[in-house]
């Protein structure tokens, strides 16, 4: 064997497709594009799912199933994985599973399934567990503690509002109680002097000669 006898693997090197080189080649004249139409023009590009304006297939097919808004996926760990990853008597927590790369903390938490066998005594803390996995762990002498996924997220206790005192809400004392000289006016304003209230006698009671006409005047009227 030498360089002159080396050949490529059959099928690895294909000849370039030459078009427009006469009718004898089978790809002459229209170069395999056919007559007229959008695909025969230069610059044509195919859009995936587009069917010329008619309703595409992915919209014609009926919809099935539903999505539960309160159901979130769980990270799955089997008992045979716990058997291989932890020592006898170990405490298996969510943080320990994540540190060993056995699970990632998802919104639904971590669920333990019952694939395989387990003989080690483990104290397991998880968000969910199947009936078979619980039976195998408890049969080996271990314990199972189920916690809610919401407990993993630390919560901050709301701050208590400051107590409001009644003294701060009320108006100041100098507004409530006015000074005595403003509430009670002086005596000289309330009681007018006697010469203003009682008119003199010569003004209130007319004289007798004005009320009773003289007798000589009545006889003249008659």
NORVENKA-V298456 format. One line per field, one symbol per residue. psi: psi as a letter, one per 40 degrees, with the letter a starting at -180 (. if undefined). Layout:
psi=???
This chain:
psi=hadeehiihhedhiiihhiffiedeefacefeeahaideeiiehhhhhehfedihideediiiiaihhdehiiihhhidddddddiiheihhiddddddeeeiihideahhhifhaiheihihhhidiiidddddddddeeiihhhiideedhhihhihhihhhiddddiiideddhiideddhiideddhiideddhiideddhiideddhiiddddddd.
